[in-house]
């Protein structure tokens, strides 16, 4: 479906965001060939993300809660 949309909706004002864990996608995985085709498109962007460390989790949780939460809870 992703490759179909990328081929047939080029130039449209449409944003499609997808996520996957790169450690789970090897060459035999169906998403692997779709990603290879999508990379050829000039409108395709890949934004690799990494996990948060305990300090970053603590800051995010405190921000959401509106109060300072313990680092141990975040860990």
N, CA, C and O atoms as a GROMACS GRO file, in nm:
protein
  300
    1UNK      N    1   0.082  -0.118   0.000
    1UNK     CA    2   0.000   0.000   0.000
    1UNK      C    3   0.088   0.126   0.000
    1UNK      O    4   0.057   0.224  -0.067
    2UNK      N    5   0.196   0.122   0.076
    2UNK     CA    6   0.286   0.238   0.079
    2UNK      C    7   0.344   0.269  -0.058
    2UNK      O    8   0.347   0.385  -0.100
    3UNK      N    9   0.390   0.167  -0.126
    3UNK     CA   10   0.448   0.193  -0.258
    3UNK      C   11   0.340   0.238  -0.358
    3UNK      O   12   0.368   0.324  -0.442
    4UNK      N   13   0.220   0.184  -0.348
    4UNK     CA   14   0.110   0.227  -0.434
    4UNK      C   15   0.082   0.376  -0.412
    4UNK      O   16   0.071   0.453  -0.507
    5UNK      N   17   0.070   0.415  -0.286
    5UNK     CA   18   0.042   0.555  -0.255
    5UNK      C   19   0.154   0.646  -0.303
    5UNK      O   20   0.128   0.754  -0.357
    6UNK      N   21   0.278   0.604  -0.284
    6UNK     CA   22   0.391   0.689  -0.326
    6UNK      C   23   0.393   0.708  -0.477
    6UNK      O   24   0.431   0.814  -0.525
    7UNK      N   25   0.355   0.605  -0.552
    7UNK     CA   26   0.352   0.616  -0.698
    7UNK      C   27   0.233   0.696  -0.751
    7UNK      O   28   0.246   0.771  -0.847
    8UNK      N   29   0.118   0.678  -0.688
    8UNK     CA   30  -0.005   0.734  -0.743
    8UNK      C   31  -0.050   0.866  -0.682
    8UNK      O   32  -0.141   0.931  -0.734
    9UNK      N   33   0.009   0.905  -0.575
    9UNK     CA   34  -0.031   1.031  -0.513
    9UNK      C   35   0.083   1.132  -0.509
    9UNK      O   36   0.081   1.226  -0.430
   10UNK      N   37   0.182   1.114  -0.594
   10UNK     CA   38   0.293   1.208  -0.602
   10UNK      C   39   0.240   1.348  -0.631
   10UNK      O   40   0.155   1.365  -0.719
   11UNK      N   41   0.289   1.445  -0.560
   11UNK     CA   42   0.245   1.583  -0.579
   11UNK      C   43   0.124   1.620  -0.497
   11UNK      O   44   0.086   1.738  -0.492
   12UNK      N   45   0.061   1.523  -0.433
   12UNK     CA   46  -0.055   1.553  -0.348
   12UNK      C   47  -0.008   1.610  -0.214
   12UNK      O   48   0.106   1.589  -0.173
   13UNK      N   49  -0.096   1.680  -0.149
   13UNK     CA   50  -0.064   1.735  -0.017
   13UNK      C   51  -0.107   1.633   0.088
   13UNK      O   52  -0.211   1.646   0.152
   14UNK      N   53  -0.025   1.532   0.102
   14UNK     CA   54  -0.055   1.421   0.190
   14UNK      C   55   0.071   1.381   0.266
   14UNK      O   56   0.178   1.370   0.207
   15UNK      N   57   0.058   1.360   0.394
   15UNK     CA   58   0.169   1.314   0.476
   15UNK      C   59   0.132   1.178   0.533
   15UNK      O   60   0.029   1.162   0.598
   16UNK      N   61   0.217   1.082   0.509
   16UNK     CA   62   0.198   0.949   0.566
   16UNK      C   63   0.319   0.923   0.655
   16UNK      O   64   0.434   0.928   0.610
   17UNK      N   65   0.292   0.895   0.781
   17UNK     CA   66   0.400   0.865   0.875
   17UNK      C   67   0.386   0.720   0.919
   17UNK      O   68   0.278   0.676   0.957
   18UNK      N   69   0.493   0.649   0.913
   18UNK     CA   70   0.494   0.509   0.955
   18UNK      C   71   0.611   0.484   1.048
   18UNK      O   72   0.712   0.555   1.043
   19UNK      N   73   0.597   0.385   1.130
   19UNK     CA   74   0.707   0.349   1.220
   19UNK      C   75   0.735   0.200   1.209
   19UNK      O   76   0.646   0.120   1.180
   20UNK      N   77   0.858   0.165   1.234
   20UNK     CA   78   0.898   0.025   1.240
   20UNK      C   79   1.030   0.018   1.317
   20UNK      O   80   1.102   0.117   1.329
   21UNK      N   81   1.058  -0.099   1.369
   21UNK     CA   82   1.185  -0.121   1.438
   21UNK      C   83   1.282  -0.181   1.338
   21UNK      O   84   1.262  -0.292   1.288
   22UNK      N   85   1.388  -0.107   1.309
   22UNK     CA   86   1.480  -0.153   1.205
   22UNK      C   87   1.547  -0.286   1.240
   22UNK      O   88   1.589  -0.359   1.150
   23UNK      N   89   1.556  -0.319   1.368
   23UNK     CA   90   1.617  -0.447   1.404
   23UNK      C   91   1.526  -0.565   1.370
   23UNK      O   92   1.570  -0.680   1.371
   24UNK      N   93   1.400  -0.538   1.341
   24UNK     CA   94   1.305  -0.644   1.308
   24UNK      C   95   1.284  -0.661   1.158
   24UNK      O   96   1.210  -0.750   1.115
   25UNK      N   97   1.347  -0.575   1.077
   25UNK     CA   98   1.328  -0.580   0.932
   25UNK      C   99   1.458  -0.623   0.866
   25UNK      O  100   1.551  -0.543   0.850
   26UNK      N  101   1.464  -0.750   0.827
   26UNK     CA  102   1.581  -0.798   0.753
   26UNK      C  103   1.546  -0.802   0.604
   26UNK      O  104   1.437  -0.760   0.564
   27UNK      N  105   1.637  -0.851   0.522
   27UNK     CA  106   1.616  -0.852   0.376
   27UNK      C  107   1.496  -0.935   0.333
   27UNK      O  108   1.437  -0.909   0.227
   28UNK      N  109   1.459  -1.034   0.413
   28UNK     CA  110   1.346  -1.120   0.378
   28UNK      C  111   1.211  -1.061   0.418
   28UNK      O  112   1.107  -1.109   0.374
   29UNK      N  113   1.213  -0.958   0.499
   29UNK     CA  114   1.088  -0.897   0.547
   29UNK      C  115   1.021  -0.820   0.432
   29UNK      O  116   1.090  -0.753   0.355
   30UNK      N  117   0.888  -0.829   0.419
   30UNK     CA  118   0.818  -0.759   0.310
   30UNK      C  119   0.840  -0.607   0.311
   30UNK      O  120   0.839  -0.544   0.205
   31UNK      N  121   0.859  -0.550   0.426
   31UNK     CA  122   0.879  -0.405   0.433
   31UNK      C  123   1.013  -0.364   0.372
   31UNK      O  124   1.028  -0.250   0.327
   32UNK      N  125   1.108  -0.454   0.372
   32UNK     CA  126   1.241  -0.423   0.318
   32UNK      C  127   1.234  -0.380   0.172
   32UNK      O  128   1.296  -0.280   0.134
   33UNK      N  129   1.162  -0.454   0.090
   33UNK     CA  130   1.152  -0.417  -0.053
   33UNK      C  131   1.072  -0.289  -0.071
   33UNK      O  132   1.102  -0.208  -0.159
   34UNK      N  133   0.968  -0.268   0.011
   34UNK     CA  134   0.890  -0.144   0.002
   34UNK      C  135   0.977  -0.024   0.038
   34UNK      O  136   0.970   0.079  -0.028
   35UNK      N  137   1.060  -0.037   0.142
   35UNK     CA  138   1.148   0.073   0.180
   35UNK      C  139   1.250   0.103   0.070
   35UNK      O  140   1.281   0.219   0.043
   36UNK      N  141   1.301  -0.001   0.006
   36UNK     CA  142   1.397   0.020  -0.104
   36UNK      C  143   1.332   0.100  -0.217
   36UNK      O  144   1.395   0.189  -0.273
   37UNK      N  145   1.209   0.068  -0.249
   37UNK     CA  146   1.139   0.142  -0.355
   37UNK      C  147   1.107   0.284  -0.312
   37UNK      O  148   1.121   0.378  -0.390
   38UNK      N  149   1.065   0.301  -0.187
   38UNK     CA  150   1.032   0.435  -0.138
   38UNK      C  151   1.154   0.526  -0.135
   38UNK      O  152   1.142   0.646  -0.160
   39UNK      N  153   1.270   0.471  -0.106
   39UNK     CA  154   1.393   0.552  -0.102
   39UNK      C  155   1.424   0.615  -0.236
   39UNK      O  156   1.492   0.718  -0.242
   40UNK      N  157   1.377   0.557  -0.344
   40UNK     CA  158   1.401   0.613  -0.478
   40UNK      C  159   1.316   0.735  -0.505
   40UNK      O  160   1.342   0.810  -0.600
   41UNK      N  161   1.215   0.757  -0.424
   41UNK     CA  162   1.126   0.871  -0.442
   41UNK      C  163   1.187   0.996  -0.378
   41UNK      O  164   1.240   0.991  -0.266
   42UNK      N  165   1.179   1.108  -0.449
   42UNK     CA  166   1.235   1.232  -0.394
   42UNK      C  167   1.153   1.286  -0.278
   42UNK      O  168   1.202   1.368  -0.200
   43UNK      N  169   1.029   1.241  -0.264
   43UNK     CA  170   0.943   1.291  -0.158
   43UNK      C  171   0.952   1.208  -0.030
   43UNK      O  172   0.888   1.240   0.070
   44UNK      N  173   1.032   1.101  -0.032
   44UNK     CA  174   1.046   1.012   0.083
   44UNK      C  175   1.152   1.066   0.178
   44UNK      O  176   1.262   1.103   0.136
   45UNK      N  177   1.120   1.069   0.306
   45UNK     CA  178   1.217   1.108   0.408
   45UNK      C  179   1.216   1.004   0.518
   45UNK      O  180   1.110   0.960   0.562
   46UNK      N  181   1.334   0.967   0.562
   46UNK     CA  182   1.347   0.872   0.673
   46UNK      C  183   1.408   0.947   0.790
   46UNK      O  184   1.510   1.014   0.776
   47UNK      N  185   1.346   0.935   0.904
   47UNK     CA  186   1.395   1.002   1.025
   47UNK      C  187   1.420   0.895   1.130
   47UNK      O  188   1.327   0.851   1.197
   48UNK      N  189   1.545   0.853   1.145
   48UNK     CA  190   1.574   0.750   1.245
   48UNK      C  191   1.559   0.808   1.387
   48UNK      O  192   1.605   0.918   1.416
   49UNK      N  193   1.495   0.732   1.472
   49UNK     CA  194   1.477   0.773   1.611
   49UNK      C  195   1.545   0.671   1.700
   49UNK      O  196   1.558   0.554   1.664
   50UNK      N  197   1.587   0.716   1.815
   50UNK     CA  198   1.647   0.624   1.912
   50UNK      C  199   1.564   0.630   2.039
   50UNK      O  200   1.482   0.720   2.057
   51UNK      N  201   1.584   0.535   2.124
   51UNK     CA  202   1.514   0.533   2.251
   51UNK      C  203   1.565   0.642   2.344
   51UNK      O  204   1.671   0.700   2.321
   52UNK      N  205   1.489   0.669   2.448
   52UNK     CA  206   1.528   0.769   2.548
   52UNK      C  207   1.605   0.702   2.660
   52UNK      O  208   1.576   0.589   2.698
   53UNK      N  209   1.704   0.773   2.714
   53UNK     CA  210   1.771   0.721   2.832
   53UNK      C  211   1.689   0.762   2.956
   53UNK      O  212   1.592   0.836   2.943
   54UNK      N  213   1.727   0.714   3.073
   54UNK     CA  214   1.648   0.737   3.194
   54UNK      C  215   1.633   0.886   3.227
   54UNK      O  216   1.527   0.929   3.272
   55UNK      N  217   1.737   0.965   3.205
   55UNK     CA  218   1.729   1.110   3.230
   55UNK      C  219   1.625   1.176   3.140
   55UNK      O  220   1.547   1.260   3.184
   56UNK      N  221   1.624   1.137   3.013
   56UNK     CA  222   1.528   1.193   2.918
   56UNK      C  223   1.386   1.150   2.952
   56UNK      O  224   1.292   1.228   2.938
   57UNK      N  225   1.369   1.025   2.995
   57UNK     CA  226   1.237   0.976   3.036
   57UNK      C  227   1.190   1.054   3.158
   57UNK      O  228   1.073   1.093   3.165
   58UNK      N  229   1.278   1.078   3.253
   58UNK     CA  230   1.242   1.153   3.374
   58UNK      C  231   1.198   1.294   3.340
   58UNK      O  232   1.098   1.342   3.393
   59UNK      N  233   1.270   1.361   3.251
   59UNK     CA  234   1.231   1.497   3.210
   59UNK      C  235   1.097   1.497   3.138
   59UNK      O  236   1.014   1.584   3.163
   60UNK      N  237   1.074   1.401   3.049
   60UNK     CA  238   0.949   1.394   2.976
   60UNK      C  239   0.832   1.367   3.070
   60UNK      O  240   0.729   1.433   3.062
   61UNK      N  241   0.848   1.270   3.160
   61UNK     CA  242   0.742   1.237   3.254
   61UNK      C  243   0.710   1.355   3.346
   61UNK      O  244   0.593   1.382   3.373
   62UNK      N  245   0.813   1.425   3.392
   62UNK     CA  246   0.793   1.541   3.478
   62UNK      C  247   0.720   1.651   3.404
   62UNK      O  248   0.633   1.718   3.460
   63UNK      N  249   0.754   1.671   3.277
   63UNK     CA  250   0.688   1.772   3.196
   63UNK      C  251   0.540   1.740   3.177
   63UNK      O  252   0.455   1.827   3.189
   64UNK      N  253   0.510   1.615   3.148
   64UNK     CA  254   0.372   1.573   3.128
   64UNK      C  255   0.293   1.582   3.258
   64UNK      O  256   0.178   1.625   3.258
   65UNK      N  257   0.355   1.542   3.368
   65UNK     CA  258   0.286   1.541   3.498
   65UNK      C  259   0.273   1.681   3.558
   65UNK      O  260   0.189   1.705   3.644
   66UNK      N  261   0.357   1.773   3.511
   66UNK     CA  262   0.353   1.908   3.566
   66UNK      C  263   0.418   1.920   3.703
   66UNK      O  264   0.398   2.018   3.774
   67UNK      N  265   0.496   1.819   3.738
   67UNK     CA  266   0.570   1.822   3.863
   67UNK      C  267   0.692   1.733   3.850
   67UNK      O  268   0.699   1.648   3.760
   68UNK      N  269   0.787   1.752   3.937
   68UNK     CA  270   0.911   1.676   3.930
   68UNK      C  271   0.887   1.532   3.978
   68UNK      O  272   0.842   1.511   4.091
   69UNK      N  273   0.917   1.436   3.895
   69UNK     CA  274   0.906   1.295   3.930
   69UNK      C  275   1.044   1.236   3.951
   69UNK      O  276   1.142   1.287   3.896
   70UNK      N  277   1.053   1.133   4.028
   70UNK     CA  278   1.183   1.077   4.064
   70UNK      C  279   1.251   1.009   3.945
   70UNK      O  280   1.187   0.956   3.854
   71UNK      N  281   1.382   1.014   3.950
   71UNK     CA  282   1.461   0.949   3.848
   71UNK      C  283   1.442   0.798   3.855
   71UNK      O  284   1.440   0.731   3.752
   72UNK      N  285   1.426   0.744   3.976
   72UNK     CA  286   1.404   0.601   3.994
   72UNK      C  287   1.279   0.552   3.924
   72UNK      O  288   1.278   0.442   3.868
   73UNK      N  289   1.176   0.632   3.925
   73UNK     CA  290   1.052   0.596   3.856
   73UNK      C  291   1.077   0.589   3.705
   73UNK      O  292   1.028   0.499   3.637
   74UNK      N  293   1.152   0.683   3.655
   74UNK     CA  294   1.183   0.686   3.512
   74UNK      C  295   1.271   0.568   3.472
   74UNK      O  296   1.257   0.513   3.362
   75UNK      N  297   1.360   0.530   3.559
   75UNK     CA  298   1.450   0.420   3.530
   75UNK      C  299   1.370   0.291   3.520
   75UNK      O  300   1.428   0.185   3.496
   0.00000   0.00000   0.00000
